[in-house]
Amino acid sequence: MQTAPPLITLLTDFGTSDAYVAVMKTVILRLCPAARMVDVTHEIAPQGIEEAAFLLSTVWPYCPDGTVHLVVVDPGVGTGRRLLAVSALDQTFIAPDNGVLSYLFAEAGGFRAHAIARREHFLPRVADTFHGRDILAPVSARIANGLPLEEVGPQVLDPVRLPLSAPIERPGGLEIHVIHVDRFGNLITDLTADALDRERACVRLGERSLGAIRRAYAEAEPGEPLALFGSSGRLEIAVRGGRAAAQLGLTKGAILNIEYEQ
């Protein structure tokens, strides 16, 4: 049976106007010429650890076994913070130990983490300001080539975890929270479908009711706000043909309420 070439995803806050992403890809391809690479996004807000953590969680469920995920959102670069190689869900995650893997730790059901410490797997020269190129990219390539996880360094039992937002039960319903605003201005919340009695639920924005949860954007009138479960599996607030964040004056951290009809 023919083995598929290794798949490596890249998620950074580097943007694309500089050469940072290109040089990381070049390092990977020098060490793993067969690699296939998928750009998750390079438009994470600078130092946006929480945003990167959430978007990574929307990608790995659709990746094949053996995928290597390279995440470089690293405001602590050059300090004593650890770098991690983590095995979970039959995939490997390479990232700074700053909480960017928090959704993975919460949802994977089990993982094995090692600190990236053995310099023989790095580039010969390591810049204090670009560990993505000099450490994380070569280690990702070597793992894609078959390097065992334990070869990168000692096991880590206490990786950094962010306090993840979650719905709060209130009398007669739930308090939920906006955790991400996508490029369409949709407000994505921390509520998943399995945590909701959908048939009885009514979404409220302060004194304003959005009514029942819809199944598609087209069920609303043009310009009308609506609530629905989007492709991430989480409840989102949208405006058909518009931008909910701007129209409703809400952003990340906003609090919404779900009321159950009696």
N, C-alpha and C positions, 0 to 999 in steps of 0.2 A: 504494500500500500504506500503510495507516494505521500510524503509529509509536506504540508503546506509551508511556504516560507514564513519566518517569524513576523508577527504583527506588533508594531510599537506605536502607541498613541502618544501625542504630545499636547500638553496643556500648560500654558504659561501666561504671564502678564507682560510679555515682551513687546506686544504689537508686531507690526510687520514693516515699519518704516526704517528699522535698523537691521543689521545683519545677524542679530543674536540667534534667531531661530535657524537661519540657514547654516550657521557654523556648527550648531549642535547636530543638525541633520548630517552634515559632512563628517563629523566625528563618528557618528553612528554608522554611516555607510562605509567608512574606512575599515571599521572593525567587524561589521556585519553586512557585507555587500548584498546579501539576499533579503535584507529587511524590507518589509512594506511598512510605510508610515502613514498614519492618519492624524491630521491636525484637528483636535477637538475644538480648541480656540486659543488664540493668542491675544484676545481682547479683554481678558480679566482686568478689572481696575487695578492700578498699581498697588501691590501689597494686599490684594483682595483675597485673603485666605478663605473666608467663609464662602464667598462666591465660587471660588475654585472648588472647594469641597463639595458644594451642592451640585455643580455642573458635572464633576467627575462621577457623582452617584447616578446621573442620568445616562451614563455611557456604558459602564461595565456590564450591566445586565445583557447587553446585545453583542458583547465581544466573545470570540471563541476561546476555548481553553488554551492556555499558553501565551495569551496576550501579555505584553509588557506595557505598563502605563508609566510614562515619564511626566512628572508634575514639577514645574519650577515656578513657584510663587514663594519667594524666599526673602522676606525683609530682614532676616537675621544672617544673611550671607556674610561670611568672614568672622563670625562670632563662634562661640563654643557650642552652638546648637548642633544636634545630631542630624545626620542624614540616614534615611531608612530604606531598606529593601524589605518588602512585606509580601508574603505569600498568603493569598486568600481567594476563595471562589475559583480555584484552579488557574489563577492569573497572578501576575507579579506587579507590585506597585513601588515605584522608585520616587522618593519625595523627601523634602525636608521634614523634620520632626517638629512641626509647628501647628499641628491640628488640621492640616489640609486633608488628612485621611480619616477624619472623624466619622463621616457617614459610613465609610467602609468598616471601621471598627464596630459601629453600632449595628450594622445590618448583616455583616458577613456570617455571623454565627460561629466564628472561629478564625484565627489567623496566626501566622508565625512571623515575627519581625526580627530583623538583624540590623545592627548599626553598620553603616558603610565606613569601614575604617582601614582596610588593607590597601596601602598606597600602590602596590603593584598592579592594581586594577584601574588606577587613575591615569590621566595623561602625565608625561614626565614633568611638566611644569604646571603648577596649580596657581591660578590667580586668586587672590582673596576675594575678588568681586565677581567671579564668574564660575561658581561651582557647577552650574548647569552644564557648561561646556567641558570642564576639566575633570569632573568627578561623576556627575549623574549620567551624562550621555554615554561615556565609555562603559560605566557599570551596566547601564541598560543594554547596550550592545552585547556585552559579554554574557549577561544572563540570557538574552535572546539566543546566543550561540550555545547555551547549555551549561554555563557556569552554575554550580550548585549555590543556593542561597547562603548556606552557612559559610561559604568561602569568602564572603565579603566582609565579615566581621562578627563580633559577639552578638548573642541573642539579646533582645530588648524586651523586657516584660512590662514596661511602664511608658508606652508612647503617649505623646501629648494628645489630649482630646479636648475639643471645644465643647462648651455647653450648648447642645443642640436644642433649638426651639421645638416645642411640642404643644398640641392643643391642651387646654385646661378645662376640665369639667366645671360648669356653672349650673345653678338651679335652672332647669328647663332647657339646657343647651350646652354650648361650648364657646370658649374664647379661643380664637385662632389668630395666627400671626403671619404677616407677609415676610417671606424669607428670600425672595428674589423677584426682580423686575426684568423681564426679558426684553429683547430689542423691539418688540411690538407694543411695549408698554403694558403687557399683561402682568397682573399681580399674582405671583405664585405663593401659596400658603403652605403651612406645615401640616395640613389636614389631608390624610389619605382616605381613599374610598372605604376601606375596611373599618375605619374608625367612626363611621357615620351611619345613622339611620336615615337614609336618603329620602325615603318616601315622606317623612314627617318634617324634613329640614327646611328652614327658611333662612336665607342669609341676610344680615342687616349690616349697614354701614351707618353707625350712629342711629339717627331717627329714620333713615331711609331703608326700605325693604327692597331687596332684589328678587324677592319671591322664590319660587322653587328652583332647584338646580336643573339647568338645561343639559342637553346631550351634545349639542353642537353650536358653534357660533351663529350659524344661519337661523337658529330658532328665535333670535332676537331681531328687533327692528334695527335698521341702520341708525347708529348713534346711541343705541340703548345699552346700558350696562347689563351684564349678566354674570352668573356664576356657573361654572362647569368644571368637570374633572378633565384636565388637559393631558397631553401626551406623557408628562412626567408621573402621572398617577395621583397628582395632588390637586386639590381644589384651587382654581384660579379665578380671578375677577378680570373680565375683559369688557371691552366696548366694541360692538360690531362696527368695523370700519374705522375705529378710532384707537386712541391710546388711553387705557384706563388710568394709568398713573397720573397723566396730565389732567384728564377730564375730572377725576375724582380728587385730585390733590393728595394722593397717597403715595408712599414709597416703602422701602424695606423697613421693617419694624412696626408698621401700622397694625393696629388691633382691629379685628372684625369679630362679629358674633354670629353664631348659629343658634337659632331658636327652634325648638321642637313644637309643632302644633299639637295641641291636646286632643 
